[in-house]
Amino acid sequence: MPKLLSIVALLAAFFAPAARVPRIPASEASHAAAKLGSTDSAFVTRDGQRDFDFELGTWSIDVKRLQHPLSGTTAWMRPEGYTHIVQNVMGGQASLAQLANDRPTPHFDGLMLRMYDPKSHEWRIYWGSSKTGTLDEPLIGHFTNGRGEFVAHDTYEGRPILARVVYSDITSISFRTESSFSADGGKTWEPNLVQTFTRIRP
């Protein structure tokens, strides 16, 4: 997922396609996201430091991934074997998620670091994988009424896009994320990664 991820998403989102180039700096991404009305910190006043606590524990993931985003095709993949483990760090001001998959081989590991800014009341989501050994620029956003939205400027196959990850349908035993790209400045969004998480253990 190009820097959403979503930010998004990003997740992200959680899977980074091969055709990816360096993102626009986070400060610019935050400004652009604010213009979309999704992460404008002027409208975020609540303390959201515990917003990712619902995700603590170990999860299995049902994954549906669009094979060729922004191409007009509708062929989806259903990879299997993903495990997702989340813990709080820095006293809850950060959240660390580890993703692993052994099917198909070779083994794949991913890491998602979410850090909370108590001044802006926003989260920044950084994604890294065993394929690159680096962290991407973050998706930026927050939760409102149980729905989290995280947005970033990105590029996909040389095209400037917006990337978004949305967290929704959150319960104690499951939640859903959807990663999307927009090639028209956020007017329309094409989902490219839908993930349903089911709790294995706390």
C-alpha positions in Angstrom: 0.0 0.0 0.0 1.7 3.3 -1.0 2.0 5.5 1.9 -1.3 5.7 2.4 -2.1 3.7 4.1 -4.2 3.2 4.6 -2.1 7.0 5.9 -3.4 5.5 5.9 -3.4 3.8 5.6 -2.6 2.5 5.0 -2.8 -0.6 8.1 -1.2 1.9 5.7 -2.5 0.5 5.4 -0.5 -3.1 6.0 0.8 -4.3 2.7 3.1 -2.1 0.6 3.1 -2.7 -3.2 6.3 -2.9 -5.1 5.6 0.2 -7.2 6.3 2.8 -4.6 8.4 5.9 -4.4 9.3 8.2 -1.5 6.4 10.1 0.1 5.8 13.7 0.5 7.1 14.9 3.9 4.7 14.3 6.8 4.1 18.0 7.4 2.8 18.5 3.8 0.8 15.3 4.1 -0.9 16.6 7.3 -1.6 20.0 5.7 -3.2 18.3 2.7 -5.2 15.9 4.8 -6.5 18.8 6.8 -7.7 20.5 3.6 -9.7 17.3 3.0 -11.3 17.8 6.4 -10.2 14.5 7.8 -7.3 15.4 10.1 -7.6 19.1 10.8 -6.3 19.3 14.4 -8.4 22.4 15.0 -11.4 20.1 15.2 -9.7 17.5 17.4 -9.9 18.4 21.0 -10.5 15.1 22.8 -7.7 13.0 24.4 -7.3 10.1 22.0 -4.2 8.5 23.6 -6.1 5.2 24.4 -7.8 5.0 21.0 -5.8 2.0 19.8 -6.2 0.0 23.1 -9.0 -2.0 21.5 -6.3 -3.6 19.3 -4.1 -5.0 22.1 -3.6 -8.7 21.8 -3.2 -11.3 19.0 -5.4 -11.4 15.9 -6.0 -13.4 12.8 -6.7 -11.5 9.6 -9.1 -12.2 6.7 -7.5 -10.3 3.8 -9.0 -9.1 0.5 -6.6 -7.2 -1.7 -7.1 -5.6 -5.1 -4.4 -6.9 -7.5 -4.0 -3.8 -9.6 -5.1 -0.6 -7.9 -6.2 2.4 -10.1 -6.2 0.3 -13.2 -10.0 -0.2 -13.7 -9.7 -3.9 -13.0 -11.7 -5.7 -10.2 -9.6 -8.8 -9.6 -9.0 -9.4 -5.9 -6.6 -11.7 -4.1 -7.3 -13.6 -0.8 -3.9 -14.2 0.9 -4.0 -16.3 4.0 -1.9 -17.0 7.1 -1.5 -13.5 8.6 -1.1 -13.0 12.4 -1.3 -9.6 14.0 0.2 -8.9 17.5 -0.2 -5.5 19.2 1.2 -4.0 22.4 1.4 -0.6 24.0 4.7 1.1 24.4 5.8 4.4 25.9 3.1 4.2 28.6 0.4 4.0 26.0 1.5 7.0 24.0 2.6 4.6 21.2 1.3 1.3 19.9 3.4 -1.3 18.2 1.8 -3.8 15.8 3.7 -6.8 14.4 2.5 -8.7 11.3 3.7 -12.1 10.2 2.9 -14.5 7.4 4.3 -17.9 6.5 2.0 -18.6 3.6 3.2 -18.5 0.9 6.9 -18.6 1.7 9.2 -16.8 2.1 8.3 -15.6 5.6 7.1 -12.0 5.7 7.3 -9.6 8.7 5.8 -6.2 9.0 5.8 -3.6 11.7 3.4 -0.7 12.3 4.4 2.0 14.8 1.6 4.4 15.9 2.6 7.5 17.9 0.2 9.9 19.6 0.8 13.6 19.6 -0.8 15.1 22.7 -0.7 18.6 21.3 -2.6 18.0 18.1 -4.5 15.0 19.4 -3.5 13.1 16.2 -1.9 9.7 15.6 0.9 9.1 13.2 1.1 5.6 11.7 4.5 4.4 10.4 4.8 1.2 8.4 8.0 -0.9 7.8 8.6 -4.4 6.5 11.3 -7.0 6.3 11.5 -6.4 2.6 12.8 -2.8 3.0 14.1 -2.4 6.5 12.9 1.2 6.7 9.9 3.1 8.0 7.7 5.0 5.6 6.4 8.5 6.2 3.3 8.4 8.4 -0.4 8.4 7.8 -1.9 11.1 10.0 -5.4 11.2 11.6 -7.6 10.5 14.5 -10.7 8.6 15.8 -14.2 10.2 15.9 -17.2 8.3 17.3 -15.4 5.0 17.1 -14.2 5.5 13.5 -10.5 6.1 12.7 -9.4 7.9 9.5 -5.8 8.3 8.5 -4.6 10.0 5.3 -1.3 10.8 3.5 0.0 12.1 0.1 1.6 9.3 -1.8 2.6 8.2 -5.3 1.6 5.1 -7.1 3.3 4.0 -10.4 4.6 7.6 -10.7 1.1 9.2 -10.2 0.5 11.5 -7.2 -2.4 10.1 -5.1 -3.9 10.3 -1.7 -3.9 7.2 0.4 -6.4 6.5 3.3 -6.9 3.9 5.9 -10.2 3.7 7.8 -10.8 1.7 11.1 -14.4 0.7 11.7 -16.8 -1.9 13.1 -14.7 -2.1 16.3 -15.8 -4.6 19.0 -14.0 -6.5 21.7 -13.4 -9.5 19.4 -13.2 -8.0 15.9 -12.6 -4.9 13.8 -12.2 -3.9 10.1 -9.8 -1.7 8.2 -10.1 -0.5 4.6 -7.3 1.1 2.6 -8.1 3.2 -0.4 -6.4 5.4 -3.0 -7.7 8.6 -4.6 -6.3 10.0 -7.9 -8.6 13.0 -7.9 -7.7 14.8 -4.7 -10.1 12.9 -2.4 -13.3 13.4 -4.5 -13.5 9.6 -5.0 -11.8 6.7 -3.4 -11.0 3.2 -4.7 -10.7 0.5 -1.9 -7.7 -1.8 -2.5 -7.2 -3.6 0.8 -10.0 -4.8 3.1 -9.0 -6.6 6.3 -11.2 -8.2 9.0 -9.4 -8.9 12.3 -10.7 -11.6 14.7 -9.2 -11.9 18.1 -7.2 -15.0 19.0 -6.3 -14.0 22.5 -5.9 -10.8 24.6 
